Amino acid sequence: LGALASGARTAVLAVPFATPPAGAGPVLAGLDGTVRGVADAAVADVLLVPTAEGLYAVETPGPGVTVEALVPLDLTRTLAAVTLTGATGTLLADADAGATAVRRGLLAGAGLLASEQLGIAEWCLTETVRHTRERHQFNRPVGSFQALKHRMAQLWLEVVSARAAARNAADALATGSPDAPLAVAVAQAYCSGVAVHAAEECVQLHGGIGMTWEHPAHLYLKRAKADSIAYGTAGSHRQAVAELAELPAP
């Protein structure tokens, strides 16, 4: 624990990156099988593996542990397939306690992801406004054209709402509020789409340069699209909101 807290070692939760907090549960019956789409598994020193028997800590590299790098959409966040074949590990918690711990971890991850999505949207809006002020057509800044003004104004409204949702989720997690699951679900249900929309508009409103590899807009779009399924899709979080608010879909 000391090495993990100091950053000398890295632990990774061996669940698919798309797992929502409500979907926390064993990914394997025991320390045998394959888990795909595990974020940052390639650089982990320890894998935390939820199984039907409980939560195990498995050293990597180690006997019976294979980590195969995958090619993700977002190349800045690595994904891997983890295969365990008769691996050995340290039992940290029984099945019930392990599932609770994993659920809390995924909830915190989803809540913090909303702030990342907010950051993506803010960068995209700021960069787009800057570009449309500097880029001229017909001897006028393209940002002065009414159609583009409306699109950027709509993005600004979405970013303001996303900021409120992300900050509410972060506050609920930091204070241990009993409303944290609802706050996180609301933030993810909203911020996910805002990040994608802002990144798409950033690419489009930059015109030709926005479609090139040289401009970083494509990196933000890929991160936004990858984030949109991380810790559950917006749809799964809307379903969680409905259940938490006792308004399930018919």
N, C-alpha and C positions, 0 to 999 in steps of 0.2 A: 504493500500500500504506500509505503514511503517513496519507493521508486516511481510509482505511478503519479503520486501527488507532486513530485519534483519535476516530472517530465522526462526522467531518465528512461522510463519504459512506457510503452503505449498499449492500452487494452482496447479491444474492439468487440462490440456485441455482435455475435455471429447470427444475425437475422437478416432477411432480405431488406434492402434499404427502403422498399415500398411498404413495409409493415406499419399499419396505423397503431396508435396506443391501444385502441379497443381490441386489436387483433393479436395482442401479446399472448404467447403460449409456447409450448414446446415445439421446436423445429425438427427435432429428431427423437426417436424412441430412446436411443442411447448414444454412445460416442461412435456411431457408425452411420454413414450416409453423407449426402451432399447438400449444402446450402448455397444457393446461387444469389448473386447480386449483393454481396456483403461489402459495404463501403469501407475503404481503407484497410481491408484485411491484408493486403500485400505488405503493409508497413507495420503490422501489429507484432508485438512481442508476446501478447497473451490474447487468446480468444475466449470470450465468455459465451458459453454454449447452453442455451435453454433446452433441456431434454425432459422427457416424461418422468425421469428419475429425480430431476432437480437441476440447478444451475451449476455448471462445471467451469473451472478455469483450465484451459488447455494451452500449454506452451507451444510457441511456434517460432522457428521451425522445430519439429520434433518427430519422433517415430509415429507413423500412421497419420500424419497431418500433411495434406497437400493443398497449396493455395495456387490457383490458376487465374492469372490476370485476365479480365475480360476487356472488350473494347466498348467503352460507354459513349453515349452521345456527348456528354460533358467530359472532355479529356482532362480537365483540371481536378476532377474528383474521381479517384480510381475505384473500380468495382472488381470483385473477384469471386470465383466459385471456391468454396471451402469443402474439401472432402476429407472425412475422417474414416479411417479403416482400423478399427481396433485400437484407437488412440487411448492414452491414459490422461486423466485429469484430476484436479482437486475439487471435490464437491463443496461448494460454497453455501448452498441453501437447498432445502427440500423443494418439491415441486410447487407448493402453494406460495412459500416465501419467495422463491425464485421468480414465479410469474408476477407477483406483486412488484418486485424490484425492477423487472424488465418493463412492466407497464409504466412505472414511474419514470424510468429512464427514457422511454419512447415519448412520454408526455412532455418531458423537459426538452427533448430534441425537437419535437414538433413546434413547441412554443418558441424556441430560439430560431428555428427555421423561418418563422414568420418575420423576424427582424432581418434575416438575410434577404428574404424576398422584398421587404420594404427597401433595403439598401439598393437592391438591383433596380427597383422601380425609380427610386430617387436619382440614381446615377443616370439612368436612361433619360429621364425627363430633363435633368439639368444639362446633359450633353446635347440633347436635341434642341433645347432653347438656345444654347450657345451657338450651335451650328446654324440654325435658321436665322439668327441675327447677323452672322457673318457672311452667309451665302447669299449672293445677289443674282437676281434675274430681272430683266427689263429695267435695270438700273434701280432696283428696289430690293431690300432684304426679303427673302422668301417668307420669313416669319411674319411679315406684315400682311400677307394674304389671309383673307378672312377664313377660308376653309382650313388652313393650317392652324390659325389661332384657336378655332373651335376644338380641334383635335387635341391640342396641347392643354387647353383649359379643362377639357374632360379628364385628361390624364392627371392634371393637378388635383382635381376633386377626388379622384380615385386614390391618389397617393396620400392625401390628407386623411381619408378614411382608413386606409391601410395602416398609417402611422398610429392612429388611435387604437386600432385592433391589436397591433403588435405590441404596443406599450402596455395595454391592458393585460395581455397574456403574460408578458415578462413580469409585470408587477404581481400578478396572481401566483406565479411560480415562486418568485422571490420571497413572498410573504407567507407561502404555504396556505393560501386561501382554499377553502373547500369548493369554491367556484372555478378552480384552475382548469378542470377538464372542459367546462363549458367555454371559458375564455380562450383556451387553446384551440378548441374546435371552431369557434367563431373566427379566430384569427387565420387559421389555415384555410377555412372555407372561402375567405375573402382575399387574403394576401396572395394566395397561389395564382389566381386569375389576373390580379393586378400586375404582378411581376411579368407574366407572359405578355399581357397586353402592352405594357410599357416597352418591353424589349422589342416586340414586333413593330410598334410605332417608331421606335428609335431607328430600326433598320430602314423602314420605309421612308421616314422623313429626312433621313440623311441622303436619300437619292442614290446615285451610282456608287459613291464611296462607301455607303452603308452595306453594300453587297460584297465588298472585297474582304479578303483575308487580312489585309493590312490594317483595317479599322477594327477596334475591339468590340464593336456592336454584336458581332456574331457570338462572341464568348459569353456575353450577358444573356443572349437569347437561349443559347444551349444550357446555361446554368438555370435559367428560369424554367425551361421545359423539363429539365431533369428534376428540379425542385418540385414541380407540380405533381409528381407521383411519389416523392420522398415522404416517408411517414404517413402514407395514405393520400389518396386523391382528394380534391376538393369535394367531390360527391360523397365520399365516405365520411368526411368531416361534417357535411351538411346532415347526413343521416345521424351522426352522433349528436349534433345539436338538437335534432328533432326528438331523439330519445331522451336526452337530458332535460329538455323542456317539456317532456311528456306530451309531445305532439307528433307521434310516429306517422309515417306516410301510410295511406290506406292500402 
